[in-house]
């Protein structure tokens, strides 16, 4: 994971995120680029379609964390906390998008 985190820490906005061996991103809702990962709860996306965009992003965060076998966060974690957990695990430089 150290080499993957080192690679991901230097990604530009649209470069592909490197995942651990055995994690297939083909035909999955895993975010492919740094930008897509960091937008999983961007306010502009979440408010574009209030009826279901928030739920879709929450499901994507939950799926990604589960697919990476990350531990559950305590309580009712926010999308922001989930996104930070995923970015930290993968070594993606986290910037507060809010």
C-alpha positions as CSV (number, residue, x, y, z in Angstrom):
1,X,0.0,0.0,0.0
2,X,2.9,2.4,0.5
3,X,3.7,2.6,-3.2
4,X,0.1,3.0,-4.1
5,X,-0.4,5.8,-1.5
6,X,2.8,7.5,-2.8
7,X,1.5,7.3,-6.4
8,X,-1.9,8.6,-5.4
9,X,-0.5,11.5,-3.3
10,X,0.9,13.1,-6.5
11,X,-2.2,12.8,-8.7
12,X,-3.3,15.7,-10.8
13,X,-7.0,16.4,-10.9
14,X,-7.9,13.9,-13.7
15,X,-5.3,11.2,-13.3
16,X,-6.6,7.7,-12.5
17,X,-6.5,6.6,-8.9
18,X,-4.4,3.5,-8.3
19,X,-6.2,0.8,-6.2
20,X,-4.7,-2.1,-4.2
21,X,-4.0,-5.3,-6.1
22,X,-7.2,-7.4,-6.6
23,X,-9.5,-4.4,-6.7
24,X,-11.1,-4.2,-10.1
25,X,-12.4,-0.8,-11.2
26,X,-13.8,-2.0,-14.4
27,X,-17.6,-2.2,-14.4
28,X,-17.8,-0.8,-10.8
29,X,-18.9,2.5,-9.3
30,X,-15.5,3.1,-7.8
31,X,-14.3,6.6,-8.6
32,X,-11.6,6.4,-11.3
33,X,-9.9,9.8,-10.9
34,X,-8.8,12.0,-8.0
35,X,-11.5,14.5,-9.0
36,X,-14.3,11.9,-9.0
37,X,-13.2,10.7,-5.6
38,X,-13.1,14.2,-4.1
39,X,-16.5,15.0,-5.6
40,X,-18.3,12.2,-4.0
41,X,-20.0,14.7,-1.8
42,X,-19.5,18.0,-3.5
43,X,-22.2,20.4,-2.6
44,X,-22.8,21.3,-6.2
45,X,-23.5,17.7,-7.1
46,X,-25.5,17.0,-4.0
47,X,-27.8,19.9,-4.5
48,X,-28.2,19.5,-8.3
49,X,-31.0,16.9,-7.8
50,X,-32.0,17.1,-4.2
51,X,-34.4,14.1,-4.5
52,X,-31.8,11.5,-5.2
53,X,-28.3,12.9,-5.8
54,X,-27.5,12.8,-2.1
55,X,-28.6,9.2,-1.7
56,X,-26.6,8.2,-4.9
57,X,-23.4,9.8,-3.5
58,X,-23.9,8.3,-0.1
59,X,-24.4,4.8,-1.7
60,X,-21.2,5.4,-3.8
61,X,-19.2,6.3,-0.6
62,X,-20.6,3.3,1.3
63,X,-19.9,1.0,-1.7
64,X,-16.4,2.2,-2.1
65,X,-15.6,1.9,1.6
66,X,-17.1,-1.6,1.7
67,X,-15.3,-2.7,-1.5
68,X,-12.0,-1.5,0.0
69,X,-12.9,-3.3,3.2
70,X,-12.5,-0.2,5.3
71,X,-13.8,-0.3,8.9
72,X,-17.2,1.2,9.7
73,X,-17.1,4.7,11.0
74,X,-18.7,5.3,14.4
75,X,-22.2,6.7,14.7
76,X,-23.9,8.0,11.6
77,X,-20.9,9.1,9.6
78,X,-21.4,12.0,7.2
79,X,-20.5,11.8,3.5
80,X,-17.5,14.1,4.3
81,X,-16.2,11.7,6.9
82,X,-16.6,8.7,4.6
83,X,-14.9,10.5,1.7
84,X,-12.0,11.5,4.0
85,X,-11.6,7.9,5.1
86,X,-11.4,6.7,1.5
87,X,-9.0,9.4,0.4
88,X,-6.8,8.8,3.5
89,X,-6.7,5.0,2.9
90,X,-5.8,5.4,-0.8
91,X,-3.3,8.2,-0.1
92,X,-5.2,10.7,-2.3
93,X,-4.4,14.3,-1.3
94,X,-7.5,15.5,0.4
95,X,-8.7,19.1,-0.2
96,X,-11.8,20.4,1.5
97,X,-14.2,20.9,-1.4
98,X,-16.9,22.5,0.6
